[in-house]
Amino acid sequence: MEAKGRTAEIMIAEARKAFWVMVGFLAVIWLLQIVNWASGYALSYDYGLRPWDPAALPNMVSSPFLHWSWEHIEANSGPLFIFGFLSAYRGVTKFLSVTGLIIVVSELGAWFTSDPRTVGVGASGVVFGYFGYTLVRGIFDRHLIDIVVGVVMALSFAYQFAGLLPQEGGIGWQAHLFGFFAGVVGGWLFRDRGSRARPAPASPEPSSRSALLKELDDLGL
């Protein structure tokens, strides 16, 4: 019983960390938006991603934190917090690794495939990366709770899949597509290998209902 209580405490602590990490992330991009707006979006022009420009490659680190308008950042903030929290609540350290992978792949993909005359900024590539990671993590980690979360998110945010296709209005769908791909790959690369290393139980495998109850018990629910 003490071990289960300890597990629940650890998971609650990680969830709190995940919450504050995402609050901090949103605070940074909104503070940058204020400065960016006050400067006539000079930050977006100077530190955005310019496809096929080698000198702009370092900007792949800064471009996800910048936006082109208040509408742009408002559209990204809600999904960013939701998918980011769901990606981080089982471990912030792993989450940061997944985030790094998503940023590199989404930005490089956009750099290679976008119109060289454009400048790309925005957190939407990261949003789609977290979305993809949330959908598949439960499958790779074999956590029933995360599988349920992935199914619920897929159904609730099904409209997001349209963002993976070419769109009118100059929307940078390339970062969406490569970010989503990076999130799915991240789910496999950073899967919970420890759970697979356990020896097979001598008794018959527990039913799906029993496994789900165990997940809820570990969470202290």
Disulfide bonds with the S-S distance in Angstrom:
none
